[in-house]
């Protein structure tokens, strides 16, 4: 399977350059606080209730599909954060494996061994997508936000958007990245773009949120394009579909219970 060249170019959005930057300004005294902006963006990234969503991940290298993974994410809202269980549906070799986030701990359950092992949220799941990317979370719970001004940038569809620019620094051990630059549309609180960094300040990846669809009462991005920070020829596409409200028992979020899970 091969992407159309124009489509792949659109995915890359011109690589890791600063193309599309139109303006920059300092926030006024009356501007919203960084925490308030991030909280509103979180409410669009994820329904702030218990829900399930299907996620397809497709990894491309130089326009060709290299690997694919399909998961279903089950998330239970608890205060400012989620308890999350991610069931791997495909490929067949990984079907039935489960990622579990409860508090600041992430576990991987393997049905073949019936064992749960603690894993890092930064560990690669597929392509540029980490375990932490498929586990539902509120950024406001994992990061401390500060306002860095406003910018007009090109979004995932190459349309200019006037955005708040936030600087996020790791505030929880469950946060998959040390620091994030995050752009939020100033007019409607839609997440637009994120740049993710290591402890040493190296750029790991860049993500664009796009393809807005009405899901569970809000217009939400249903695609995230993730470009590698070291090699712009490597792109991972996350597609979210079939958001649905679901009453999820608290018992699901114990590693001892995971052998009982039925998809």
N, C-alpha and C positions, 0 to 999 in steps of 0.2 A: 504494500500500500504506500502511495507517495502523495504528499501534499502538492496541490497546485502551487507553482512558484509564487504567484501573487499572494496566495493565502499564507504561505510560510513567511513571506516578507512582512505581511500584516501582523503575524504572530510575533515576529522579532521586534517590530516597531522601530527598526533602525538600530537594533543592538543596544548597547549599554551607554549610549551617548546622552547628552543633555538636550537633544533635539526636542523641539516643541515648547521649550521654555520661553514665555513671552514677557513676564513681568515679575517683579518681586517687591514686597513692601512689608513694613513693620505693622503689627496689629495695633489697632487703636485701643485706647483705655477702655472703651465700651465693648471691645471684642469679647466673644465667649471664652471661657477658660478652656485650656487644653483638655482637661478631664471631661468637661461637658461635651466638647466636640467628639472626643473618642467614644464616649458612652453612646451618643447618638449613632455613630458609625457602627458600633457593636450591635445595636438593635436592628440594623439593616443587614449586617453580615450574617447574623443568626437570630431566629425568633427567640424572644426572651421567655420561653416556656419550654415544656418538654416536647420533643419532636424527633422525627426520624427523617433522613434524607439519603438518597442514593447518590454515590459519587463514582464517576469513571475517571481514571487517570491514564493518560496516553503520553508516552515519552517519545519525542522525536529527536533524531540526530541528522542534521543536514537535510531536513525535509522528509525523512523516511521514518516510519513507525518502527521503534526498536522493541518496545514492550508495553503491555497494558495491564492494568489492575482494576478490578471493580470491587467496591466495598459498600456497605450500608452502615451509616453512623446513627447511633441512638444516643440522644442527649437529654439529660434530666437537669432542669434548672434548679440551682441551689444558691440562693442569695445572688451574689455578683458573678458567680462562676457556674460551670457545668460539671456534672459527672458524665462521662462519655464512654460508650462501648462501641468499638468499630469492628464489625464482622467482615472478614475478607471472603468475597463470593467467587472471585476468579483472579488468577488462573487456577486450574484444578489442583496443582501442586501445593497451593497455599490455602485452598478453600477450607473454611472452618477455623482458621487462626483468628485470634481476637486480640485487639488492642484495648486496654482498659486504662482510663484515667480516673482516679479518685483522689481528690486533693492535689498534692504536688507530686504524686507518684504515678509513673506510667509502667504498665505491665504488658507482656506479650504471652498469651496462652497458646500452646501448641497441642491440638487434640491427639496427635499421634503419640506424644509422650505424656499427655495429661499434666504437663508441668507449666508453671507460670514463672517467667523470669523478668526481673526489672530491667527496663531499657531506657535509653535517652530519648527525649523528644526531638533531638537534633539528628538522630539516626535516620539514614535514607530509607524511605519506603519504596519509592519508584522515581527514577530520574531526579529532578530537582525538588521533588516533594518529600518532606520529612514526615516522620510519625506525627509530629506536632501540627502539621498542616491539615491532617484529616481528622484530628481530634477537635471537636467543637470547643471553643474557648472564647471568653471575652478578653480582649486586649487590655481593657482597663483593670482587669484582675491580675494580669501577669506583668504589666509594665507601668512605669511612672512616666507621665506625659508632660511635655513642655511645648509651648508654642514658639515656632521659629519664623512666623510671618505668613504671608500669602504669596501664592504663585499661580500663574496661568500656565498649565501644562497640557500636553496631548494625552488623552485617555487611551484606553485599549482599542478604541475605534478611530483614533487619530483626530478626535474632536477636542477643541480647546475647552478646558474647564478651569474656572477660577476656584482655587483650592486653599484651605488652611493647610499649612505644612507643620507637622508635629514631629518632635523628636521623642522616641520611646526608649527608655532604658530599663533593663531587666530588673524586676522587683520580686520575682518568684523563681524558685529553682525549676518550676515546670515550664517556664518560658523557653521556647525553642531557640531564641536568638538573643545575643547580648545587647544589641541595639537595632532600632528600626527607624528609618525615615518614612513617614506615613502621610499621604495626601488625602484630604477629605473635601469633597465638593462643598463650597461655602453656602450654596443656595439650598441644597436638599440633604446634606449629611451623608451622601453616598461615598463609600470608600472608592478611591480611584487608583492609587498606586502605592506600593511599598518597596523599600530597598532594605535589605537585611544584611547585618554585619556580624563578624566574629568578634571575640574578645580583643583581638589585636587591631580591629578596625578595618579588616579586609571585607570587601563586598562579596557576599555569598551568592545572592540572587536578587532579581528584580521581578516583582509581580504586578500585573495589571488586572483589575476587576472589570468585567464587562458583561454584555448580553443580559441586560436587565429584564426580569420577568416578574409578574405578579405571583408571589408565592406566600401563602399563609398571611395574607393581609398587608403585604408590603412589596414594593418593587425592589427586588434583590438581585445582585449579580449572580448569574448562574454559570459563569465561566471565570476561571482564574488562569491567566497565562503566566507561567513562571520561567524566566530565562536565566540561564546559568551565569553567575558573575565572573567566571573565568573563561568560559567558552560560549559565545553567543549563538553558536550553531546547535546548542543543546537546549531544547525547549520542552517543558512539560505542560500539558493542558489538563486542568481539572474541570470536569463538568458536573454540576449539581442538578438533580432533578427529583421530582416527586416528593417535595417537602410535605410532610403530613404531621398533624398533631398526634401525639401518642402518650398514653398514660404508662409511664415506665416505672416498674417497682424499684424501690431502693435496693432490694436484695440483689439485683443484677450487678451492682457495682462493688462486689467483693470478689477477690481473686479466687477464693475458695468455692464460690458459686459457679464460676465460668464453665466447668464441665457439664452443667445442666442446661446451658443455653441451646435453644433450638431456633434456627433461622426461619 
